[in-house]
Structures are given as C-alpha cells and as structure tokens.
Amino acid sequence: MKAIAFFNNKGGVGKTTLLCNIASYLQNFKKLKILIVDADPQCNATSYLLSEKQLEDIYENKKYSTIDSFVEPLRKGKGYFTENFQLIKSPRFDIDIIPGSPSLALAEDLLASDWKAAQSGDGRGLQTSFIFKEIVLRYSQYDYIFFDVGPSLGAINRAVLLACDFFLVPMSSDIFSLMAISNISLSLENWKKTIQKGLIEYEAIEHEPFLIKNRSTSWNLKFAGYVTQQYTAKTVRNVKRAVNAYDRIIRRIPSAMQRLLIAKHANPKATFSYELGSIPNLHSLVPLSQSSHVPIFSLKASDGVVGAHFAKVKIAEKIIGGIANALIKNIGGLK
C-alpha cells in the first residue's frame, strides 16, 4: 500500500477534480483498491464524490463520522481514535472515502503547537504530528490511499505529507503556480530536517524508536510527478497544443520542476518522465461532472452531455487514463 498526496499550495489548480478522476479510473479500469481521505477543511472531494442525500446524512443527520473523528481524541489528550470507523462509498465514482469536515480547520493550532514539541523529541508532539500516518497504517488493505488537501503550507498539510510516500503536484498554467514550486521545495526541506531531528531526539531520550502500530516512522516522501491543467488549446498540423499565452508559461515548468522538486525530492537519475500529462480546458464537462457527482469519463446524456460533448468525454477518458498509468509507473520506478 502506498499513500499519495495531491498537493499544491496554489489554489484553483484543479487538484480535487484530478484526484477523484484518477482514483476512479484506477479502481474501475485497473481494479486497484483506492481510498480517498478528504483532509481539506473545504471538503471539496467529499462534495464531489457523494450524492446530496449522502452529504445530508453526514452533515445534518450525523449518520456517518468524518475525518475530524480521528483528530478529536488527540485534542482531548486521549491518543489515537480507537473505534471502528464506517467508510462511505461514492455511488458513481465507486470508491471509498473518509469524508472531510470544516471542523478539521480547528486542528491547525493543535498540529502547529505540537510540531514545536515534536522537534525536541516529545512523544506527544510526535504522536500528533503523525496522526495521518496512523490512518494510513489502519487502512493498509487498500492498494493506494489518496489524500486531498487544501491549498496551504500549514500544519494540516504538513501532517498529511508526513504520512505519505509520494506527492503529485497539479499545476495551472500561470506564473503563480511556478512561484508555488519554490515554496513547496523549501517547506519540504525544512519539514524533513525538523522531523528527522525530532525522531533522533526521541530515540536518544526513550532508548527506542518512535513507533506507530509497532512500525518505525520516518520521512519517506518522494516527488512522483506533475500535471499541467487549464490551458486553452489550438490545433496545429493536426496536433493539439497550448495557445501562445499559456505555452510560454508551460515551457518554463519542466526546468523549474527539475531544479526544485526532482533534484531535491526525487531521483534525478530516473529514466521516466515526471511530467505525467497535461489536461486542456475541458469547459462544461467539469461542472457537469461536479453537479452529477460522476467521473468526467463516465458522463452520460442523463447528466447533460449533448452533441459533440460525447466525443470530448472519450478524449477526457484517454487523457485521465494516460495520467493515471504514468503515475503508477513512476511510483513503481521510485521504490
């Protein structure tokens, strides 16, 4: 089992849409068992994946628990959540999810303050910082766990990345996404040094390694690749390519990725491409997919697809499938 975060501190890059569609493609076409954890207090993955009735049952009728159930015992000083957690399945994505909660935002202060304690090897601080690692180990029966996170470099996202084996960076084709790469690289370097120091300090104090579910913990995070999105394309000699305004930005992305993420957080000698694929502007297919709570590649006439959009649904399936296959290939090559 591997855990993967779809992560960019720049908002509006299509992160949640990409994550949910890749997850559904891998489960339904590749027969891999996927769990999605919505660790974004905005709950975008939850609202995309689940029906209106399911959302009502979660947030109004309280029939199901959310991600906040795992954090609440830590807030109260009771350690990790020990009760059985009932997962909920997306009916049209056909995938399991731990629903998000706006209350998760309240964990930001707890994770930030305990991170300071973790730096000095404090057991409570490390326990809090590795909360999402405990979730990953709890659901080891899945092939992959995908974490959806908010657009920030805050304490919640740091705790998620501590739990993950890989991260994927969705990119919109703008100058601000380029600037975000530098912030991501610097933050990851700082977090890695800090947690490694804390784990060494803990072992020196306790004369044993820090364990979760009897397993040692460490920083395992590696860069798996990136996806460029939301550009306008034109056809030149029967080949789709970005128009000039977007193309100028897109051409700068590979060198920035190589310098800031591949060289520092991956295997710079790898023979595969870290560019997993690119997604042009799919126009009305995305809002149709979101309003119908269905993968883009599964949209039907009953979801509002008409005319030429049927061909675009097929194109979207090919694009998403290519990215999903490239992601799994890269992860295999980074073991």
PyMOL commands that set and color helices and strands:
alter all, ss='L'
color gray80, all
select helices_A, chain A and resi 15-29+44-49+52-59+68-75+102-119+123-129+131-138+155-163+175-206+244-250+253-265+285-292+296-298+301-303+309-333
alter helices_A, ss='H'
color red, helices_A
select strands_A, chain A and resi 2-6+34-39+88-90+95-98+144-149+166-172+211-212+215-216+222-231+233-236+239-242+275-280
alter strands_A, ss='S'
color yellow, strands_A
deselect
rebuild
show_as cartoon
